[in-house]
Amino acid sequence: MGQENSSDEALRILMAAGVPRRREAGAAAIIYQLADRCRRWGHQVDCLFLEDLGPYDGVPARFTDAAYGFRLARYVRQNGANYSVVNLHAPWGFAHAMTRRFSSLGSAPPYVLTLQGAEERYVHAMRREAKKGRAPYFRWKNRLWHRAYHMQMYNRAIRGADYAIVANREAAASLQLAHGLDAERVWFVPNGVDESFFVPRTSTGDGSRLLFVGTWLDRKGIYYLRDAFVRLAAARPHLRLTIAGCLVAEPEVRSWFPEALADRLSVRPFVPVGEMPRVYAEHDIFAFPSLMEGMPLSLLEAMASGMAVVTTDTCGMSDLVEDGYNGLLVKPACLEALLEALERVAGDAGLRARLGGRACETARRYGWDEVGRAYLAVLDRAARKRGPH
C-alpha cells in the first residue's frame, strides 16, 4: 500500500480528533494504532483528543465540536512550526482550514484531512429513517440545524485540506463529486485490524450465538437488528444475541426488546479492547445492519476472528465483503433481506465455515502495519510538498 517514508528525514506529525481518549473504538482507536506504528518507524507523533483541549465547562453539549475545533486551530497556530504535517479528523479541522484561508500563515504545516464516511450518506439514510419514525431527532428542524452547523464544519474541513485520506471508496467519490477535490488530493486508505483478533476458530458453533458490536445508535441499524432478532427467536428457541460496546446503559438497551426474550439477550455496554478477541470467538454470526459507516473496525475484527458476517451493502462494508464469498450483504434498512440472510447462515454450518474462513483470509490484507505504511505515505507526500522539514 506504500512505503514507510519516502524521505530520509523523520516526520513530526500531529494527529487530532475531538473524541474521547479511548482505545476501544472509533477515531481514537485508529489514531492510536497509526501513531504506534509511525513512532516505531522513527517518526515523532503527538495526539490530541477531546480531553487534551478541555475542559468544556459552560459549553453547551451541541457546541462541543465547534469549541474543540477552534481550540485545535489555536493550538496549530501556536505550535505549527513544531510539525512537518498535521492530520486532523473531520470535522474538527474546519477552524484550522478557515484560519489558513483567511490569513497569511506561510509557516503553517500542510494539513491532511481524515474522513471516515461521507456526511451525504448520513443525511440520506437518516432522512429516510425519519420518515419511518425511526429517527425522530432528524425531523425538519434538526435537519436544518445539521445543514447549518455540522455540514458547514465538514465542508470547511474538507475544502481547506491539502490532501484527504478516506476510509471507504464511497467517501472518496463524494469528496471529488460533491466537494470538488481533485483526484490527486484524495487517497483511499482502509482501516486495519490488529493481529490479536486472528484467533483460530475451532468450531462454527450451532449458529445460535449472534453478536452485534457498536454504539447503540439508530444509524447502526438497531431497529432492524431488534426486529430481526425478535422474529428469528420465535422460530429458533436456542437463539441468543449479545450486544457489546453499545456505550448505553444496559436497562435502556433491554427496554427495546420484549421481556420474554430477556434471558436470551446479553448486553455489555463497555468491553476493554483486550477482551474483544474472546468475545468474537464465543459467537457464531456477526450481525451488523448499519445504515452508514466509514470502515467499521468491528467488522474487520469479526472477519479476522473467522466469524460468518451479515452486513449491509453500503459504505465501507461493501469495500470489505463480497456477497456469498466472505460474508453476506443485504440492502440497508431492509428487514426482510436481513432476516433471510441471518436465517440462511444460522441454519447452514458449512456456509458459516466457508464464509468465516474466507473472511479471515480477507482480513489478513488489512493488518495495521500495511495500512500504516499507506497512511504514512500520504502524510509524507504532504510534508514534502511544503519543502524541507
C-alpha positions in Angstrom: 0.0 0.0 0.0 3.0 2.3 0.1 6.3 3.0 1.8 7.0 3.7 5.4 8.6 7.0 4.5 9.8 8.1 1.1 12.1 10.8 2.5 15.2 10.3 4.6 14.1 12.6 7.4 11.8 11.6 10.2 8.4 13.4 10.2 6.9 15.3 13.1 3.2 14.6 13.0 0.2 15.9 14.8 -2.9 13.7 14.8 -6.1 15.1 16.3 -9.8 14.3 16.7 -12.4 15.7 19.0 -13.3 12.3 20.6 -12.6 10.8 24.0 -9.1 9.3 24.5 -10.2 5.7 24.4 -8.6 2.7 22.6 -11.7 0.7 22.4 -13.3 2.1 19.2 -13.7 4.9 16.7 -11.3 7.6 15.6 -9.3 7.3 18.8 -8.6 3.6 18.3 -7.5 4.3 14.7 -5.2 7.2 15.8 -3.6 5.0 18.5 -2.9 2.3 16.0 -1.4 4.6 13.4 0.6 6.6 15.9 2.1 3.5 17.4 3.4 2.4 14.1 4.7 5.8 13.0 6.7 6.0 16.2 8.0 2.5 15.7 9.3 3.6 12.3 11.2 6.5 13.8 8.7 9.4 13.5 7.5 11.8 16.2 3.8 11.8 16.7 1.7 13.9 19.1 -2.0 13.0 19.6 -4.7 15.5 20.7 -8.1 14.2 21.8 -11.1 15.9 23.3 -9.8 16.0 26.9 -6.5 17.5 25.8 -8.1 20.8 24.8 -10.7 20.9 27.6 -12.4 21.5 29.9 -15.7 22.4 28.3 -17.5 23.7 31.4 -20.1 26.2 30.3 -20.1 25.0 26.6 -23.5 23.5 25.6 -23.1 19.9 24.5 -24.2 20.6 20.9 -21.3 23.1 20.6 -18.5 20.9 21.9 -17.4 20.0 18.4 -17.0 23.7 17.5 -15.2 24.5 20.7 -12.7 21.7 20.1 -12.2 22.8 16.5 -11.5 26.4 17.4 -9.1 25.3 20.2 -7.4 23.0 17.8 -6.9 25.8 15.3 -5.3 27.9 18.0 -3.0 25.1 19.1 -1.8 24.6 15.5 -1.4 28.3 15.0 0.8 28.5 18.1 2.7 25.2 17.6 2.6 24.6 13.9 6.4 25.2 13.5 6.9 22.1 15.5 5.3 19.8 12.9 6.0 18.6 9.4 2.3 17.9 8.8 -0.9 18.0 10.8 -3.5 15.2 10.3 -6.9 16.4 11.6 -10.0 14.2 11.5 -13.2 15.7 10.1 -15.0 17.8 11.1 -12.6 19.2 13.7 -10.1 20.7 11.2 -12.7 23.3 10.0 -11.4 26.2 12.0 -7.8 25.5 11.1 -8.8 25.4 7.4 -10.6 28.8 7.8 -7.5 30.2 9.6 -5.2 29.1 6.8 -7.5 30.5 4.2 -8.2 33.9 5.6 -4.7 34.7 7.0 -1.2 34.7 5.7 0.3 31.8 7.6 3.2 30.8 5.4 4.7 28.8 8.2 1.6 26.6 8.7 2.3 22.9 8.2 0.5 21.0 5.5 -3.0 19.8 6.5 -4.1 16.3 5.8 -7.8 15.6 6.5 -9.0 12.2 7.6 -12.6 11.4 6.8 -14.3 8.1 7.8 -17.6 8.4 6.0 -19.5 10.8 3.7 -21.9 13.1 5.5 -24.1 13.0 2.4 -24.7 9.2 3.1 -25.6 10.0 6.7 -28.2 12.7 5.7 -29.7 10.4 3.0 -30.0 7.4 5.4 -31.4 9.4 8.4 -33.9 11.3 6.3 -35.4 8.0 5.2 -35.4 6.7 8.7 -37.1 9.8 10.0 -40.0 9.2 7.5 -40.4 5.8 9.1 -40.5 7.3 12.6 -37.1 5.7 13.4 -35.1 8.9 13.7 -37.3 11.4 15.5 -34.4 13.7 16.2 -33.8 14.1 12.4 -37.1 15.9 11.6 -37.0 19.2 9.7 -35.7 21.4 12.5 -32.8 19.2 13.2 -32.1 18.7 9.5 -31.8 22.5 9.2 -29.5 22.5 12.2 -27.4 19.8 10.7 -27.1 21.6 7.4 -26.3 25.0 9.1 -23.9 23.6 11.7 -22.5 20.2 11.1 -22.3 20.3 7.3 -20.7 23.7 7.4 -17.9 22.3 9.6 -17.4 19.3 7.4 -17.4 21.4 4.2 -14.8 23.8 5.5 -12.7 21.0 6.9 -12.7 19.2 3.6 -12.2 22.1 1.2 -9.3 23.6 3.2 -7.2 20.4 3.2 -4.1 19.8 1.2 -4.9 16.1 1.0 -7.7 13.9 2.2 -7.5 10.3 3.5 -10.8 8.4 3.4 -11.7 5.1 4.8 -14.1 3.9 2.1 -14.4 4.4 -1.7 -17.8 6.0 -1.5 -16.3 8.8 0.6 -13.5 9.2 -1.9 -16.1 9.6 -4.7 -18.1 12.1 -2.6 -15.1 14.3 -2.0 -14.4 14.6 -5.7 -18.0 14.8 -7.0 -19.7 16.8 -4.1 -16.8 18.8 -2.9 -14.7 19.3 -6.0 -11.4 17.9 -4.7 -9.1 16.8 -7.5 -8.4 13.1 -7.6 -4.8 13.5 -6.8 -5.7 15.1 -3.4 -7.9 12.2 -2.3 -6.4 8.9 -1.1 -8.3 5.8 -0.1 -6.6 4.1 2.9 -8.8 1.5 4.6 -8.8 0.9 8.3 -6.9 -2.0 9.8 -7.2 -4.9 12.2 -4.8 -5.9 15.0 -3.1 -9.3 14.9 -4.7 -10.2 18.3 -8.0 -10.8 16.6 -6.7 -13.6 14.4 -7.7 -16.3 16.9 -8.0 -19.8 15.4 -11.7 -20.8 15.3 -12.1 -24.4 16.2 -15.8 -24.6 15.6 -18.5 -22.7 13.7 -20.9 -23.4 16.6 -24.5 -24.3 16.2 -25.5 -20.9 14.6 -27.4 -19.8 17.7 -25.0 -17.1 19.0 -25.4 -13.7 17.3 -23.2 -10.8 18.1 -23.5 -7.1 17.4 -20.7 -4.7 18.3 -21.2 -1.0 18.1 -22.7 2.1 19.7 -26.5 1.9 20.2 -27.4 4.4 17.6 -30.2 4.4 15.0 -27.7 4.8 12.2 -26.2 1.5 13.2 -29.4 -0.2 12.1 -30.5 -1.1 15.6 -34.2 -1.1 14.8 -33.6 -3.8 12.1 -31.3 -5.8 14.4 -34.0 -5.8 17.1 -36.9 -6.7 14.7 -34.8 -9.5 13.1 -33.8 -11.0 16.4 -37.4 -11.0 17.7 -38.7 -12.8 14.6 -35.8 -15.2 14.5 -36.0 -16.0 18.2 -39.7 -17.1 17.8 -38.6 -19.8 15.4 -35.3 -20.7 17.0 -35.6 -21.3 20.7 -31.9 -21.5 21.3 -31.0 -18.3 19.6 -29.1 -15.7 21.6 -27.9 -12.2 20.9 -25.0 -10.3 22.5 -24.8 -6.5 22.2 -21.3 -5.4 23.0 -19.7 -2.0 23.2 -23.0 -0.1 23.0 -21.9 2.6 25.4 -25.5 2.9 26.6 -26.8 1.6 30.0 -27.9 -2.0 29.9 -31.6 -1.2 31.1 -32.0 1.2 28.2 -30.9 -1.4 25.6 -33.0 -4.1 27.2 -36.1 -1.8 27.0 -36.0 -2.2 23.2 -36.7 -5.9 23.4 -39.7 -7.9 24.6 -39.5 -9.0 28.2 -39.9 -12.6 27.1 -36.5 -12.5 25.4 -34.7 -11.1 28.5 -32.8 -14.3 29.3 -31.7 -14.7 25.6 -30.1 -11.2 25.5 -26.7 -10.2 26.8 -25.7 -6.6 27.0 -22.2 -5.4 27.6 -22.0 -1.6 27.4 -18.3 -1.4 27.6 -15.7 -4.1 26.8 -12.0 -3.5 27.2 -10.1 -3.9 23.9 -8.1 -6.8 25.3 -11.2 -8.8 25.9 -12.7 -8.4 22.5 -10.9 -11.3 20.7 -12.6 -13.7 23.2 -16.0 -12.1 22.7 -15.8 -12.7 18.9 -14.5 -16.3 19.5 -17.5 -17.0 21.7 -20.1 -16.2 19.0 -21.1 -17.7 15.6 -22.6 -14.9 13.5 -21.7 -11.2 13.3 -24.9 -9.2 12.6 -24.1 -5.7 11.6 -27.0 -4.0 9.8 -25.5 -0.5 9.9 -27.0 2.2 7.6 -23.9 4.3 7.4 -20.2 3.8 8.4 -16.7 4.6 7.4 -15.0 1.3 7.5 -16.1 -0.3 10.8 -13.3 -1.7 13.0 -15.8 -4.2 14.5 -16.5 -5.7 11.1 -12.8 -6.2 10.4 -12.3 -7.7 13.8 -15.2 -10.1 13.3 -13.8 -11.2 9.9 -10.3 -11.7 11.4 -11.8 -14.0 14.0 -13.3 -16.2 11.3 -17.0 -15.3 12.0 -19.6 -15.5 9.4 -20.7 -11.9 8.9 -24.1 -10.5 7.7 -23.9 -6.8 7.0 -25.2 -4.1 4.7 -24.3 -3.3 1.1 -23.1 0.2 1.6 -20.1 2.4 2.7 -17.0 0.6 3.9 -18.9 -2.7 4.4 -19.1 -3.3 0.7 -15.4 -2.5 0.3 -14.7 -5.5 2.6 -17.4 -8.0 1.9 -18.1 -9.8 -1.3 -21.6 -11.2 -1.1 -21.7 -15.0 -0.8 -17.9 -15.3 -0.8 -16.6 -13.9 2.6 -19.9 -12.8 4.1 -23.5 -11.9 3.2 -24.5 -8.4 2.1 -28.1 -7.2 2.4 -29.7 -3.9 1.3 -29.6 -1.3 4.2 -32.9 -0.7 6.0 -34.4 -3.9 4.6 -35.7 -6.1 7.4 -36.8 -9.0 5.2 -33.4 -9.2 3.5 -31.6 -9.1 6.9 -33.9 -11.8 8.2 -33.4 -14.0 5.2 -29.6 -13.7 5.4 -29.5 -14.5 9.1 -31.8 -17.5 8.7 -29.7 -18.8 5.9 -26.3 -18.6 7.7 -27.8 -19.7 11.1 -29.1 -22.9 9.5 -26.0 -23.9 7.5 -22.8 -24.9 9.3 -21.0 -25.4 6.0 -21.8 -21.9 4.9 -20.7 -20.4 8.2 -17.4 -22.3 7.9 -16.8 -21.2 4.3 -17.7 -17.5 4.9 -15.7 -17.4 8.1 -12.6 -18.9 6.6 -12.6 -16.5 3.6 -13.4 -13.6 5.9 -10.3 -14.3 7.9 -8.2 -14.6 4.7 -9.6 -11.2 3.6 -8.8 -9.5 6.9 -5.2 -10.6 6.6 -4.8 -8.0 3.9 -5.8 -5.2 6.3 -3.1 -5.5 9.0 -2.3 -2.2 10.7 1.4 -2.4 9.5 0.3 -2.4 5.9 -2.4 0.2 6.5 0.0 2.4 8.4 2.6 2.4 5.6 -0.1 3.6 3.1 -1.3 6.2 5.6 2.3 7.4 6.3 3.0 7.7 2.5 0.2 10.3 2.2 1.5 12.3 5.2 5.0 12.2 3.8 3.7 13.4 0.4 2.1 16.4 2.1 5.2 17.2 4.1 7.4 17.1 1.1 5.0 19.5 -0.7 6.0 22.0 2.0 9.7 21.5 1.4 12.5 20.8 3.9 11.2 19.9 7.4 
